[in-house]
């Protein structure tokens, strides 16, 4: 089977048959289960697409953010009441936080888990869902952890803690790498990802970190990510950038292209200049006919 982007996608075990789910593919049988999937799309488009779920769909797979998780009824979230009542379980992607599952009016939903990291602030443990039939003909889900590169999270609030970090990081990295190799992690991803969150002045932090990264014995043994805890104070003046101030208009256009996504650009622009985001979102929904309640098959 020729596969496109794997959102959403499933793999059968033990055959390892991989299937890309889409509206065009319709219902696909995998290991005796009828699956139907839709990729990420705006809220109103998804609401309409969910009306066309085939009658024989048993398990729905979506690349979507549930309103219950996001806590915001915006142009991208999914309202579980839109899912037909005959579909008892929906599995979802696009959530990089802690594992999530829930129930809404008899419709069960759960997130598959992310196999990649988008930011260093999200959980470093990764997993996927394994689905099978249970004894009653329903579904049983098991969360299977993924092997991953080791992560070392550190915080230096004072100069003494920064010095201690610098003195210990090489031995900590070596130990983490050895454990990763022993657990079957390939050599090319066995070097740990080191995150250092620091609160000391930038000049002091820079000189200490430079001494660590310049060590030949650490070359290739870690990937370093730095996160300042707060704005710099006493020694920040000499390090102040001389480039022009950020152009908000340009920033908005880079985040949401006005030609490719004009409605999103307009929404971002309104939110950026408003102190009442709820009113902005409500106004946007009214202008673009975004409905709060589910529509029926007979609605236009």
N, C-alpha and C positions, 0 to 999 in steps of 0.2 A: 504494500500500500504506500502511495506517495504521500508523505506527511508535510503539512505546512507548520505554522507556529503551533506549539503544543499548549495552547490556552483555550479551552480546557483539553486535556488529554488523559488517557488511561492506559494502563498496561495490564494484560492478563497474566496470571501466574498459574502453573509454572511455564507456560508456553512462551512468555515474554512478547506476546503479540501487542504491538503498540497501535493505538487508535486515536486519531484526532477527531473530536466531536464538534459538530457545527450544525446550523439550521439546514444547510444544503445536504448534509449527510443523513439527516433524519434520525430515527431511532436505530441504534446499533446494538447488537447482542454481543456481550462480552462475558464469558464464563456463565452463560445462562441468565444474565441480567440484561434487561432492555434499558439502555441509557440514551439520554438526549442531552445535548450541551449547547450553550450559547456563549460567545465571547463577550468581552467587556464592551459596553455601549451606554449611551446616556439613558437616564431614567425613563423618559417618555418612550423612547425607542424600545427599551427592554420591556416595559409594560405591555406594549403592543405585541412584541415577539412572543411573550409568554402565553398569549392567547392561542398560538398555533402549535402548542406542544402536542405531539401525537397521542392518541388515546392509549396506546400500548406502552407509553413511557412509565417505567417503574422507578427509576432513579434519575434525578435531574442534576446536571453539572453546570455551574455558572461561574464565570469570572466576574464576580460582583462583590460589592460591599453592602452588608445588611445594615439597615437603619438602626436596628437594635444595638449593633456594635459601635457604629460611628456616633450615635447620639445626635445626628443631624439629618433633617429631612431636606436634602439638597438635590441638585440636578443629577447626581451620580448614584445615589443609594437605592437599594432594593427594598421594597415593602413586601414582606413575606405573604401578605394576604393576596398578592397578585398571583401566587403559585396556585394552580388548580388543586382543589381538595383531594383529588384522586392520587396526587403525588405526595407520598408520606415523608420522603426524605430528599433533601437538597444538599449537595456538597458544593463548597465554594472555594475560590481562590482570591488572590490579591490582598490578603491580610498578612502582614509581616510581624504582628504582635504575638502575644501569648495565645495558645490554642483556645479556640472559641467554639461553643456549641450552645444550642438553645431550642426553644419550641415556641411557636406562635400560632394559636388557634388550631392545634393539631398538626401543624406542619413543622417537622423537625429539620433543623439545619446545623451544619457543622463545617468548619474550615479544614481544608486538607493540610495546611501547613506550607511554609515556604522552604524551598530547597536552596535559596540564595539569600544573601544579605543586601539590603538596600542602604542601611545606615548602621553605624557601629552602636547606636543606642537601642537597637531592637534586640530581642533575645538571641543568643548565639546558638542555642540548641535548635536543631532542625529535625523535621520528621515528615512522614507522609501517612496517608490513611490506607489501610487495607480492608476492603469490603468483601463480605461473603454472605451467603444465605444462612439464617439461623434455623433452628429446628421447627419453627412455626411458619416458615416461608417468608419471614421478614428479612431484615438486614442486621448484620453484626459488623461493627467497625472496630478495628484495632489500630492504634497509633504506633507506627514503627519508627524508631529514631534513626537518623542518618549519621554516618560517620562524617566528620568534618575536620577542617583545619583547627588546631588548638588556638584558643583566645586567652590572652592574659590582660586583665583589666586592672589598672593601678591608679591611685590618686596621690598626688603630692601637694599637701596643703601648706607645708613649711619647707624651708631650705633643707632642713635636716632630713625630711622625708624624701626630698628629691635626691639628696646624696645617697641615702640608703637604697633607693630604687636603682640608681646608677651602679652601685656596688654589687647589687644582687641580680640584675636583669640577665646577665650572661648565663649564670648557672641555672636560673629559672627557665630560660629559653632552651638550654641544652636538655634539661630534664623533660620539658614539655615535648620537645622534638623526639626524644628517645621513646617516650610513652606513645606518641602518635604512630611511630614506625612499628612499635610492638603490637599496636592495635590494628595494623593493616592499612594505615593511611599511606598513600603513595608518597615517595620521596619528594616529588615536586610540590606537594602541598602540606608537608609535615612541619615546615617552619612556622612558628606561631605568629599570629597577628597580635601585636602589642598595642594596647590603647593606654595612653597616659593622659589623665586629666590633672592639670596643675593649676595652682593658685598663686605661685610665686611670680616675681617680676619677670618680664620677658627676656631681659638681658641675662639674668641669672639662669633662667631655664634654658635659654639658647646655648650658653656656653657649656652647661652640663650635658645637655642632650647631644651637642656636637661632639663632645668627648666620647660619648657612647657610640654614636653612629659611625664615628671615624675609626673605631676599633676593628682591626683586621680579623680578630678572632670571632667577631659577631657578623662578619660579612656573609650575607645569604642565609642567616639563621633567624631572622625576624623581619616583620613588616611593621613599621612604626606609624601610628596615627596619634596626633597630638590634639588635645582639646583644652583650651584655656577655660578656667572656671568662671572668671569675671573679667571686667575691664581692667586694664593695667593702670597702675597709679604712678608712683614716684619715677620709675625709669621708662615710662611710656612715651614721654615727649620726644625723645631722640629717635624713637622708632615710628613716629606718626607718619603714615603714608602721605605723599605730596600730590597724589593723583586727584582729579576733580571729584566733587561729590557725586553720589549715585543719582542718575536720572531715573526718577520713578516711572515716567511714561515709557522709557525704553525698557526698563525692567519688566513692566507688565506685558509689553508686546513680545518680549523674549519668552516669558512664561506661558503666554497664551496668544499665539499668532492671530492677529486680527483678520487675516485673510482665510486661514484654515479653520479657525474656531471663533467666529465673530461674537456669538452669544456668550461663550465662556469669557472672552476678552472683556465684553461689556460688564459681565457680572464681577469679574476680578477688579475692574476699574472702579465700579461703584462701591465695592467692599473696601477698597484701599482708601477711599476718601470719605467714608461714612463712619459715624460713631454708633450707628444702630444697625448692625448686620442682620438682625432678624427682619427688620422692615425691608431691607434691601432684597433679601431672599424671597420674602412674601411678594414684593412688587415684581420681581423677576418671574416668579411662578405665574402671576396673573397675566403679565405681558406675553408669556410664551405658552399659556394654557397648560401649565404643569398642574396636574390634579393631585389632591391629597388622598382621595379615595379610589379604590380599584374600579375599573370599568368592566362592564359585562360584554359578552360576545356580540350583543345587539347594538352597542353604542357605536357611534360614528367616530 
